[in-house]
């Protein structure tokens, strides 16, 4: 079963900051 695009985008927007903050700065 395919998830609704709204749910996917919601999960993506919530997990993106977490992955960005967990990764060390590449500068």
MOPAC internal coordinates of N, CA, C and O (Angstrom, degrees):
PM7 1SCF
backbone

  N    0.0000 0     0.00 0     0.00 0    0    0    0
  C    1.4744 1     0.00 0     0.00 0    1    0    0
  C    1.5290 1   109.85 1     0.00 0    2    1    0
  O    1.2310 1   120.98 1   -48.84 1    3    2    1
  N    1.3198 1   115.74 1   131.16 1    3    2    1
  C    1.4530 1   120.95 1  -178.14 1    5    3    2
  C    1.5225 1   110.22 1   -85.72 1    6    5    3
  O    1.2310 1   121.29 1   -44.71 1    7    6    5
  N    1.3210 1   115.14 1   135.29 1    7    6    5
  C    1.4623 1   119.26 1  -179.95 1    9    7    6
  C    1.5258 1   110.42 1   -76.35 1   10    9    7
  O    1.2310 1   120.81 1   -29.98 1   11   10    9
  N    1.3227 1   116.05 1   150.02 1   11   10    9
  C    1.4717 1   120.21 1   176.54 1   13   11   10
  C    1.5285 1   110.45 1   -61.33 1   14   13   11
  O    1.2310 1   121.01 1   -36.26 1   15   14   13
  N    1.3089 1   115.68 1   143.74 1   15   14   13
  C    1.4658 1   120.37 1  -178.17 1   17   15   14
  C    1.5254 1   111.32 1   -61.92 1   18   17   15
  O    1.2310 1   120.53 1   149.72 1   19   18   17
  N    1.3117 1   116.60 1   -30.28 1   19   18   17
  C    1.4677 1   119.89 1   179.94 1   21   19   18
  C    1.5201 1   110.77 1   -67.35 1   22   21   19
  O    1.2310 1   121.01 1   141.75 1   23   22   21
  N    1.3341 1   115.67 1   -38.25 1   23   22   21
  C    1.4583 1   119.63 1   179.27 1   25   23   22
  C    1.5216 1   110.86 1   -70.05 1   26   25   23
  O    1.2310 1   120.85 1   140.58 1   27   26   25
  N    1.3210 1   115.99 1   -39.42 1   27   26   25
  C    1.4647 1   120.66 1   178.80 1   29   27   26
  C    1.5275 1   110.67 1   -63.31 1   30   29   27
  O    1.2310 1   120.77 1   136.00 1   31   30   29
  N    1.3172 1   116.13 1   -44.00 1   31   30   29
  C    1.4617 1   120.27 1  -179.99 1   33   31   30
  C    1.5226 1   110.83 1   -66.67 1   34   33   31
  O    1.2310 1   120.72 1   143.11 1   35   34   33
  N    1.3188 1   116.22 1   -36.89 1   35   34   33
  C    1.4629 1   120.43 1   179.29 1   37   35   34
  C    1.5221 1   110.17 1   -64.67 1   38   37   35
  O    1.2310 1   120.73 1   134.14 1   39   38   37
  N    1.3199 1   116.21 1   -45.86 1   39   38   37
  C    1.4582 1   120.58 1   178.76 1   41   39   38
  C    1.5216 1   111.02 1   -65.26 1   42   41   39
  O    1.2310 1   120.99 1   143.11 1   43   42   41
  N    1.3354 1   115.71 1   -36.89 1   43   42   41
  C    1.4573 1   119.77 1  -179.13 1   45   43   42
  C    1.5292 1   111.00 1   -66.51 1   46   45   43
  O    1.2310 1   121.02 1   137.83 1   47   46   45
  N    1.3338 1   115.65 1   -42.17 1   47   46   45
  C    1.4617 1   119.77 1  -179.58 1   49   47   46
  C    1.5182 1   111.79 1   -69.31 1   50   49   47
  O    1.2310 1   120.07 1   154.70 1   51   50   49
  N    1.3296 1   117.48 1   -25.30 1   51   50   49
  C    1.4625 1   119.78 1   179.49 1   53   51   50
  C    1.5217 1   111.34 1   -84.89 1   54   53   51
  O    1.2310 1   120.24 1   149.23 1   55   54   53
  N    1.3246 1   117.15 1   -30.77 1   55   54   53
  C    1.4618 1   119.81 1  -178.06 1   57   55   54
  C    1.5277 1   112.47 1   -88.64 1   58   57   55
  O    1.2310 1   120.32 1   158.11 1   59   58   57
  N    1.3112 1   116.99 1   -21.89 1   59   58   57
  C    1.4600 1   119.87 1  -178.56 1   61   59   58
  C    1.5285 1   112.42 1   -62.78 1   62   61   59
  O    1.2310 1   118.86 1   129.60 1   63   62   61
  N    1.3405 1   119.77 1   -50.40 1   63   62   61
  C    1.4745 1   119.88 1   178.01 1   65   63   62
  C    1.5239 1   112.01 1   -59.84 1   66   65   63
  O    1.2310 1   120.42 1   145.84 1   67   66   65
  N    1.3258 1   116.81 1   -34.16 1   67   66   65
  C    1.4664 1   120.23 1  -179.23 1   69   67   66
  C    1.5261 1   110.32 1   -65.97 1   70   69   67
  O    1.2310 1   120.69 1   136.48 1   71   70   69
  N    1.3146 1   116.29 1   -43.52 1   71   70   69
  C    1.4617 1   119.95 1   179.74 1   73   71   70
  C    1.5263 1   110.91 1   -70.18 1   74   73   71
  O    1.2310 1   120.86 1   145.39 1   75   74   73
  N    1.3176 1   115.96 1   -34.61 1   75   74   73
  C    1.4633 1   120.13 1   179.75 1   77   75   74
  C    1.5275 1   110.51 1   -67.47 1   78   77   75
  O    1.2310 1   120.58 1   140.08 1   79   78   77
  N    1.3281 1   116.50 1   -39.92 1   79   78   77
  C    1.4644 1   120.41 1  -178.06 1   81   79   78
  C    1.5222 1   111.57 1   -78.53 1   82   81   79
  O    1.2310 1   120.60 1   152.40 1   83   82   81
  N    1.3197 1   116.46 1   -27.60 1   83   82   81
  C    1.4585 1   119.58 1  -178.84 1   85   83   82
  C    1.5320 1   110.65 1   -75.74 1   86   85   83
  O    1.2310 1   120.88 1   148.61 1   87   86   85
  N    1.3315 1   115.93 1   -31.39 1   87   86   85
  C    1.4566 1   119.53 1   178.76 1   89   87   86
  C    1.5245 1   110.50 1   -78.78 1   90   89   87
  O    1.2310 1   120.26 1   -37.87 1   91   90   89
  N    1.3230 1   117.11 1   142.13 1   91   90   89
  C    1.4637 1   120.65 1   177.96 1   93   91   90
  C    1.5245 1   110.57 1   -69.87 1   94   93   91
  O    1.2310 1   119.90 1   -30.47 1   95   94   93
  N    1.3202 1   117.80 1   149.53 1   95   94   93
  C    1.4674 1   121.35 1   179.13 1   97   95   94
  C    1.5221 1   110.74 1   -61.76 1   98   97   95
  O    1.2310 1   120.86 1   -44.22 1   99   98   97
  N    1.2996 1   115.97 1   135.78 1   99   98   97
  C    1.4662 1   120.57 1  -176.30 1  101   99   98
  C    1.5262 1   112.14 1   -90.34 1  102  101   99
  O    1.2310 1   120.81 1  -171.23 1  103  102  101
  N    1.3027 1   116.05 1     8.77 1  103  102  101
  C    1.4694 1   118.69 1  -178.98 1  105  103  102
  C    1.5273 1   110.10 1   -79.77 1  106  105  103
  O    1.2310 1   120.10 1   180.00 1  107  106  105

